[in-house]
Amino acid sequence: MKNRFNNVGNEIAQNKLIYFLLFLVLFFSAFFRLYHLNTLLGFWYDQGRDALVIWDLIHYGKFFLIGPVTGIEGIFLGPFYYYLLSPFYFLGGGDPVWAAVGLCLIAVAAVFLIFYLGKKIWGYPVGLLAAFLYGFSYQQVTFSRWLANPNPLPLFALLAILCLYKFIESHNSKYIILNSFLVGLCLQLEAASAIFFIPSIFIILIWQRKRISNLRVVLAALLAFLITLLPQIIFNFRHEGILLAAFKKFLIEEKSFGVSFVQVLRQRLLTYFDVFSGQLFPSQFEGRIVTVASFSALAFVYRNKTFSKAGKMLAIWLFVPLVGYIFYRGNHGYVWDYYFIGVIPAFILLLSVGLYFLAKSYLIGKIMVCFFLLVFGAVNIRFLNNYFQAGMGISLHAQKRAIDWIYKDAGSNDFNVDIYVPPQIFYSYTYLFRWYGKGKYGREPETKLVKNLYTLYEPDGEHPQLLTAWLARQDTIGRITKEEYSWGGVSVQKRERIKYE
């Protein structure tokens, strides 16, 4: 271990400029992800649901075998995400900001890992380019600030890719076993993305089959993968096969994969364009078409240098899911941008290779790459600045201010709260009154009906008539004694109850 630390120290000493630039990239990557996180963090339905489960784990020892529900009816992820967040919630005393900070630090670790992979495969410049593009991307920064289960996926996907690279380079079969375990964890973070890691790995292992020492390695890898599925398997048996039945319905009865290739191809290609060009330039920027054309040209011109053994591995990791989604029909045919989060690092690495060889080959290439990097940095920092100014929807800070007002206005009097949050259950406020309200003011709203009633609601842009109808119903329950107060989109009315049924 001492020799390893000495080797790392020597490497840094011999490449001081590279590691100084890496430090700057990591520093600003962390800054962008953590800046004003406490005031801009979104805490909505999913976040409240997850926090309530973790609260019960920490305070009542209620362990669980499944995690968040997927977009597919009846299918749940594994519990890894909840257990991953639990230490952060525990250390923060239940504060969601601590959990979000933990996820942001995991995202910064992914920035370092993409540097490490680029360095190991192609050298320091490629690693540094990839870390810069990934760490400063507006899309990646805002995604890293999302308190949701797909957030940690890039790190674990990169670890899985690293294991494949180590296997290809060293022929050590233990990396296949570790890769299988990591892919199992990825499936517990975002199944719609990680499910396509499996055929990618299958193709890579067939390609590298001569390096697999024996059948026992394959069996051990399968066992490592199955271990990650044990909680869901146990849950399935305890609940009369509910998960297996839902998966069967999704896969067979609903025909979630089909061959209507032409019908879907155009739609998917537009999605791919938006997703991958958006990693470099946000959707409002006109230079995205040039970016995609440039990436394609670089991949072709420098194909021999780009697609080494490791380059081919990354290309398989990137393109197999893109082919798979063309045939995907599940979840009503929706393919969301975060489904691609596990393959974005491969895209960034391959793009960085092309940029490096372009800069290395010609003087004009150096000028073009420098211009691209300057434009990339300027555009993404401008969009990040706009985001820091405006935020993104209802924030935890606004929710807490509304709750503070209710408690301070109620004083020592008992009170009820009626809540309207579109379009789903108000898990976020259930958790916030339990953690923040009770923690700061010593009590939660009364469950029995009392005189003081506070009507708390958020705007419903898609179905305003539902909010209007809800408020009209509230008028039959209590009369307004204090007019509406609003904090960042969260509105509160104080009422005196006239109906106790």
RABELLIN-V63422 format. One record per residue. N is the residue number from 0. SS is DSSP state (h for helix, s for strand, l for the rest). PHI is phi in degrees with one decimal (* if undefined). PSI is psi in whole degrees, 0 to 359 (* if undefined). Layout:
<<N:SS:PHI:PSI> <N:SS:PHI:PSI>>
This chain:
<<0:l:*:319> <1:h:-62.1:318> <2:h:-62.7:323> <3:h:-64.0:316> <4:h:-64.4:322> <5:h:-62.9:320> <6:h:-64.1:319> <7:h:-63.9:317> <8:h:-61.3:318> <9:h:-64.9:320> <10:h:-62.8:317> <11:h:-65.3:318> <12:h:-63.0:326> <13:h:-81.5:346> <14:l:-133.0:55> <15:h:-60.7:318> <16:h:-64.7:315> <17:h:-58.3:312> <18:h:-75.6:335> <19:h:-67.4:317> <20:h:-65.9:322> <21:h:-62.6:319> <22:h:-58.8:317> <23:h:-63.1:317> <24:h:-61.7:315> <25:h:-68.0:321> <26:h:-61.6:309> <27:h:-71.4:329> <28:h:-60.8:317> <29:h:-68.2:318> <30:h:-59.5:312> <31:h:-60.7:325> <32:h:-81.5:335> <33:h:-104.0:344> <34:l:-60.9:125> <35:l:53.2:30> <36:h:-62.8:325> <37:h:-68.6:337> <38:h:-101.9:341> <39:h:-110.5:355> <40:l:-62.1:131> <41:l:-86.1:131> <42:l:-133.1:96> <43:l:-120.2:210> <44:h:-56.3:304> <45:h:-61.3:318> <46:h:-66.2:318> <47:h:-65.7:317> <48:h:-57.7:312> <49:h:-65.4:318> <50:h:-64.4:323> <51:h:-64.1:320> <52:h:-63.9:315> <53:h:-68.8:325> <54:h:-57.9:314> <55:h:-65.6:327> <56:h:-65.6:312> <57:h:-70.7:318> <58:h:-93.8:334> <59:h:-125.1:3> <60:l:65.8:29> <61:l:-85.8:97> <62:l:-77.6:162> <63:l:-141.1:156> <64:l:-109.5:348> <65:l:-129.9:161> <66:l:-111.6:213> <67:l:-63.4:152> <68:s:-74.1:147> <69:l:-88.0:179> <70:l:-73.0:355> <71:l:-101.2:125> <72:l:-55.9:127> <73:l:85.7:355> <74:l:-107.6:124> <75:s:-112.8:148> <76:l:-74.8:168> <77:l:-72.3:174> <78:l:-87.1:3> <79:h:-55.5:318> <80:h:-60.1:317> <81:h:-63.8:316> <82:h:-68.3:329> <83:h:-65.6:321> <84:h:-80.0:335> <85:h:-54.5:316> <86:h:-61.0:324> <87:h:-70.0:318> <88:h:-63.7:321> <89:h:-63.8:312> <90:h:-63.9:327> <91:l:-89.6:7> <92:l:64.1:28> <93:l:98.4:358> <94:l:-72.7:120> <95:h:-60.3:334> <96:h:-62.2:323> <97:h:-62.6:319> <98:h:-64.0:319> <99:h:-65.6:321> <100:h:-60.9:317> <101:h:-58.6:317> <102:h:-68.2:324> <103:h:-64.5:321> <104:h:-67.8:325> <105:h:-62.7:320> <106:h:-65.2:322> <107:h:-66.4:323> <108:h:-60.3:325> <109:h:-65.9:324> <110:h:-62.1:316> <111:h:-63.8:319> <112:h:-67.0:326> <113:h:-68.4:326> <114:h:-62.9:314> <115:h:-61.6:316> <116:h:-64.3:314> <117:h:-60.6:319> <118:h:-65.0:314> <119:h:-65.4:323> <120:h:-85.2:314> <121:h:-122.4:347> <122:l:118.9:170> <123:h:-56.7:314> <124:h:-59.8:320> <125:h:-66.0:316> <126:h:-60.1:318> <127:h:-68.6:318> <128:h:-59.3:313> <129:h:-63.5:318> <130:h:-63.9:320> <131:h:-63.8:311> <132:h:-63.3:318> <133:h:-73.8:319> <134:h:-73.0:330> <135:h:-100.4:358> <136:l:-64.1:126> <137:h:-55.9:316> <138:h:-62.9:317> <139:h:-69.7:323> <140:h:-64.3:309> <141:h:-66.1:325> <142:h:-64.2:320> <143:h:-64.7:337> <144:l:-89.4:4> <145:l:-87.8:119> <146:l:-82.5:80> <147:l:-152.8:161> <148:l:-63.4:333> <149:l:-71.5:346> <150:l:-55.6:313> <151:l:-78.2:355> <152:h:-57.4:317> <153:h:-55.3:320> <154:h:-62.3:314> <155:h:-73.5:330> <156:h:-65.8:319> <157:h:-65.8:322> <158:h:-63.7:320> <159:h:-64.4:318> <160:h:-63.3:318> <161:h:-60.3:320> <162:h:-63.0:319> <163:h:-62.5:318> <164:h:-62.5:315> <165:h:-61.3:321> <166:h:-64.6:315> <167:h:-63.3:322> <168:h:-80.5:320> <169:h:-101.8:345> <170:l:64.2:17> <171:l:-86.0:115> <172:l:-70.3:345> <173:h:-62.2:335> <174:h:-70.3:333> <175:h:-66.6:319> <176:h:-64.7:314> <177:h:-64.5:321> <178:h:-59.9:317> <179:h:-62.6:319> <180:h:-64.0:317> <181:h:-65.3:321> <182:h:-65.0:324> <183:h:-61.3:320> <184:h:-67.1:322> <185:h:-59.5:321> <186:h:-62.9:334> <187:h:-82.0:350> <188:h:-97.6:316> <189:l:-158.2:95> <190:h:-64.6:323> <191:h:-64.6:336> <192:h:-90.1:309> <193:h:-71.8:340> <194:h:-60.7:332> <195:h:-84.0:352> <196:h:-65.5:329> <197:h:-64.8:308> <198:h:-64.2:329> <199:h:-61.0:312> <200:h:-65.7:321> <201:h:-58.9:315> <202:h:-65.1:318> <203:h:-63.5:319> <204:h:-70.3:325> <205:h:-63.0:317> <206:h:-61.1:322> <207:l:-105.2:26> <208:h:-59.4:329> <209:h:-68.1:343> <210:h:-87.9:350> <211:l:-80.9:122> <212:l:-67.3:316> <213:l:-162.4:176> <214:h:-65.8:332> <215:h:-61.9:328> <216:h:-63.9:316> <217:h:-63.5:316> <218:h:-64.8:320> <219:h:-65.3:322> <220:h:-64.8:317> <221:h:-62.4:320> <222:h:-64.1:317> <223:h:-60.9:321> <224:h:-67.0:317> <225:h:-65.6:329> <226:h:-59.0:321> <227:h:-68.7:339> <228:h:-90.8:354> <229:h:-55.1:315> <230:h:-57.5:317> <231:h:-69.5:325> <232:h:-63.2:314> <233:h:-63.4:315> <234:h:-59.2:318> <235:h:-60.9:316> <236:h:-68.7:324> <237:h:-69.2:336> <238:l:-118.2:39> <239:l:55.6:41> <240:l:73.9:27> <241:h:-64.2:320> <242:h:-70.2:318> <243:h:-64.5:321> <244:h:-64.5:318> <245:h:-65.9:320> <246:h:-67.0:321> <247:h:-63.6:317> <248:h:-61.5:316> <249:h:-63.6:315> <250:h:-81.8:321> <251:h:-105.1:303> <252:h:-67.0:320> <253:l:-90.0:359> <254:l:49.4:61> <255:l:-71.4:347> <256:s:-125.5:132> <257:l:-141.1:184> <258:l:-123.4:22> <259:l:-77.8:68> <260:h:-58.8:308> <261:h:-65.1:322> <262:h:-62.9:325> <263:h:-99.0:338> <264:h:-54.7:310> <265:h:-61.1:316> <266:h:-62.0:317> <267:h:-68.2:320> <268:h:-62.1:321> <269:h:-64.8:320> <270:h:-62.9:315> <271:h:-60.5:319> <272:h:-59.8:311> <273:h:-61.9:316> <274:h:-66.7:308> <275:h:-79.2:322> <276:h:-68.3:329> <277:h:-67.0:340> <278:l:-68.2:336> <279:l:-102.2:318> <280:l:-136.4:128> <281:l:-57.5:162> <282:l:-60.4:334> <283:l:-79.7:353> <284:l:-91.5:133> <285:l:-76.0:346> <286:l:-82.1:8> <287:h:-68.7:323> <288:h:-65.2:324> <289:h:-65.7:321> <290:h:-61.2:312> <291:h:-64.3:317> <292:h:-62.9:320> <293:h:-66.5:317> <294:h:-59.8:315> <295:h:-61.7:317> <296:h:-66.0:318> <297:h:-64.3:318> <298:h:-61.2:325> <299:h:-77.3:312> <300:h:-64.1:319> <301:l:-107.7:32> <302:h:-61.5:322> <303:h:-66.7:324> <304:h:-83.5:326> <305:h:-73.0:313> <306:l:-95.1:62> <307:l:-70.1:189> <308:h:-57.6:312> <309:h:-67.8:325> <310:h:-63.9:319> <311:h:-63.8:320> <312:h:-58.8:314> <313:h:-66.3:323> <314:h:-64.4:319> <315:h:-62.7:315> <316:h:-59.8:325> <317:h:-79.9:314> <318:h:-89.4:335> <319:h:-59.9:313> <320:h:-61.3:325> <321:h:-64.6:323> <322:h:-69.0:318> <323:h:-61.2:320> <324:h:-68.2:340> <325:h:-64.5:328> <326:l:-98.4:359> <327:s:-80.4:128> <328:l:-123.4:1> <329:l:-68.7:168> <330:h:51.5:44> <331:h:62.7:23> <332:h:81.8:3> <333:l:-72.7:135> <334:l:-127.8:104> <335:l:-84.3:158> <336:h:-62.9:328> <337:h:-73.3:351> <338:h:-62.4:337> <339:h:-95.9:3> <340:l:-62.5:334> <341:l:-80.1:346> <342:l:-108.8:351> <343:h:-57.1:317> <344:h:-57.4:322> <345:h:-64.4:319> <346:h:-60.6:314> <347:h:-63.9:318> <348:h:-63.8:315> <349:h:-66.5:321> <350:h:-62.9:318> <351:h:-63.5:324> <352:h:-62.4:313> <353:h:-60.8:317> <354:h:-63.7:320> <355:h:-63.1:312> <356:h:-70.0:330> <357:h:-64.3:315> <358:h:-66.8:326> <359:h:-74.6:333> <360:h:-84.4:321> <361:l:-139.8:153> <362:h:-63.2:317> <363:h:-62.3:328> <364:h:-64.3:318> <365:h:-60.8:317> <366:h:-63.8:316> <367:h:-63.0:316> <368:h:-66.9:317> <369:h:-61.1:318> <370:h:-62.6:315> <371:h:-58.8:314> <372:h:-66.6:322> <373:h:-65.0:315> <374:h:-64.8:316> <375:h:-56.8:310> <376:h:-62.6:315> <377:h:-64.2:314> <378:h:-65.2:314> <379:h:-69.3:323> <380:h:-67.8:324> <381:h:-63.5:315> <382:h:-66.9:324> <383:h:-65.4:320> <384:h:-61.2:318> <385:h:-62.8:321> <386:h:-64.4:316> <387:h:-65.0:332> <388:h:-77.2:320> <389:h:-105.3:333> <390:l:76.2:194> <391:l:-147.3:86> <392:l:83.1:194> <393:l:-64.8:133> <394:l:-108.1:158> <395:h:-59.1:323> <396:h:-60.5:316> <397:h:-65.9:319> <398:h:-61.5:317> <399:h:-66.6:323> <400:h:-64.0:320> <401:h:-64.8:319> <402:h:-66.4:319> <403:h:-57.4:315> <404:h:-61.6:318> <405:h:-61.0:311> <406:h:-64.7:318> <407:h:-68.6:323> <408:h:-70.4:322> <409:h:-72.1:332> <410:l:61.5:231> <411:l:-90.7:359> <412:l:-78.8:148> <413:l:-69.5:153> <414:l:-154.1:156> <415:s:-108.5:161> <416:s:-131.8:130> <417:s:-109.1:135> <418:s:-127.6:137> <419:s:-123.5:118> <420:l:-132.4:116> <421:l:-81.0:150> <422:l:-103.5:15> <423:l:-127.5:187> <424:l:-65.4:146> <425:l:-85.4:55> <426:h:-58.4:326> <427:h:-58.9:314> <428:h:-76.7:329> <429:h:-57.4:315> <430:h:-70.1:317> <431:h:-65.8:322> <432:h:-68.5:327> <433:h:-72.4:313> <434:h:-83.8:302> <435:h:-78.4:311> <436:h:-62.2:308> <437:h:-69.5:323> <438:h:-67.0:321> <439:h:-89.8:324> <440:h:-114.4:358> <441:l:83.6:6> <442:l:-162.2:160> <443:l:-103.4:166> <444:l:-57.0:150> <445:l:-67.6:144> <446:l:-89.6:330> <447:l:-76.9:152> <448:l:-74.7:128> <449:l:-129.3:176> <450:l:-65.6:314> <451:s:-82.1:122> <452:s:-128.7:130> <453:s:-111.2:126> <454:s:-98.7:110> <455:s:-111.9:130> <456:s:-151.9:159> <457:s:-116.2:154> <458:l:-64.3:149> <459:l:-121.4:88> <460:l:-67.1:328> <461:l:-80.0:323> <462:l:-134.0:68> <463:h:-61.7:334> <464:h:-64.9:332> <465:h:-69.8:319> <466:h:-65.9:319> <467:h:-60.1:316> <468:h:-65.2:321> <469:h:-65.1:317> <470:h:-65.9:324> <471:h:-64.0:321> <472:h:-65.4:321> <473:h:-62.0:330> <474:h:-65.5:335> <475:h:-83.4:348> <476:h:-97.5:321> <477:s:-153.5:148> <478:s:-92.6:144> <479:s:-73.1:128> <480:s:-109.0:339> <481:s:-134.4:133> <482:s:-68.9:173> <483:s:-61.7:136> <484:s:-117.0:144> <485:s:-135.3:139> <486:s:-132.8:104> <487:l:54.8:37> <488:l:99.0:347> <489:s:-94.4:122> <490:s:-114.2:147> <491:s:-136.7:137> <492:s:-121.6:139> <493:s:-95.1:133> <494:s:-128.3:158> <495:s:-107.3:121> <496:s:-65.8:134> <497:l:-118.5:355> <498:l:-130.9:125> <499:l:-112.4:15> <500:l:-90.3:*>>
